[in-house]
């Protein structure tokens, strides 16, 4: 009894101690999510105030979404953008990290330099690339003109607009994967590398069979972070293409933004946002399952 | 205790002394003494926002005068057109008090007024204590005020600009050298562009990529329209043969005669390219074309202007007006009104015309003033008269489509559809059919019965 009573009191103390954190969590995370969900069950149109708490057709927005080709197209654009940006960022990040994986003054300086894109405000990155893609003034376009290979505008051409976004997005965020890779590379023990070298392994073989197994989990985590973050791609699209030309760069969150902020259809926009939240949860869960170590 | 008591005594003595001085002063004046230099709205701060255009930009430098006169401090903001509209639309929809004075954007007039997001201004206009007779509301162009009224005739905005689309050629000398005048029809425009494009290294044609504004004169010129019969019948009419014909012609002008990446040009890029002599001809809002005659322009001496060309079914120049309004949630509407009144006095607008060459005014008295007429003559062409001739088209009613509360939805569809055609993603017919389907579902979702 005494022991049980002490346990009870200890549990109560834990609960009491957790309460502030749970209240904060509820206030800043759960309440807005619940509000989003509730809004998605209404046809809320800001210019028609009566639609605010109209739950007469709670699944109306979701049924509409099933039959909305622009929504499905936006999901496909999102998939293409996410896959391409994550792949490019992982390759670039790893490549640059391998080059910088030595402690010399020049490389230390270069590491700092490479971090600059990541710390710039996204809107500044957008402006930088807006200039880079402006045919009249861009150094890239001028250079191509000068060498006799003129390149048309990348952001107004439907065949290249998404690639242009991928390039800008990758430039902004590859330093993140580079940092992760660099940290992992510096944790690789020297002994197995030395042993492999003594055994006559080539540099590629050392990387593939000795170094990479050490860093692959870190790269996976970096990839997951970037994958989830890629779904939030917005500022670059807003500044560079406005979702166009046509709708070739209109990703799902941009479509939700249009519905909510341009057309004031907050119910419909919330339904899209809710599906995105669910999608991200499912994605995170699936990746977690797939990458969990076998003995866990 | 002793110290506290001493303080209390000293305070009482000071109070008594002050009182003994105030009593005779009050008796002498017969009323409470006024604070020296006190202004009617001292301590009030207004948040004012408008999209970036010539008038609001020029007005900014005179705001200290307004503060000096009224005591009202002003936080003044002029973001770009799309950014402004999104910000204002969101703020108004909350009926919040974040802004005290906002621009009433033409395409949002019906939506913002209809939803009750703006305060009626009649109580200020009809109150002689608030608005002196010589402010003269009747002086504003009726065509510019009309979109700012609701069905009952109540006024929700005072227009500061009547935006009129004209056509300007920065390098008209290239037209003249080839025996061409300013194009008066679509056919003449096409012929002229074939001849002058790339002459002297100048691209023939440029146009703002806000297709929902710049494409419509072509759409209507070919006999198409945006809605079937606004405001009674809002069925979109984007998939008609006329619309497809207009889109093909429109895309041809951009792709065949425009500079590289012409499809990405915003209004300021078109203006700057024209001023720099990189683009020759452009249908543009007259306020931007007027900048061809301003300092820094390389083409003032070679420029020429006309009304926008007519299509097979007539001439349909874009006309819009924007005005100052007060959000319904604004806390100090009297102070807001003071700002609007000040910003649109005849004297203020005349100063902007005389000192800065403001090209768009909404007061009839100023339109006919010698100062305005003189400023509007660019390279010998009376653009003021072109403005007046064009604004007369407003009475035909073809601009109604633009003030419908669901126009933003259709505007977005037109932007995307034309973008697909210009960029070669789709043929005009296919792209417009897609826009029609999308517009119908957007309108239904917004509660429009079709």
Interface residues (C-beta under 8 A of the other chain):
Chain A: X43 X45 X46 X47 X48 X49 X51 X64 X68 X70 X134 X135 X136 X150 X152 X153 X155 X156 X157 X158 X243 X244 X245 X246 X247 X248 X258 X261 X262 X263 X264 X265 X268
Chain B: X86 X89 X90 X93 X111 X114 X115 X259 X260 X261 X263 X264 X273 X278 X405 X408 X409 X412 X415 X416 X417 X419 X420 X422 X423 X424 X425 X426 X431 X438 X441 X442 X445 X446 X447
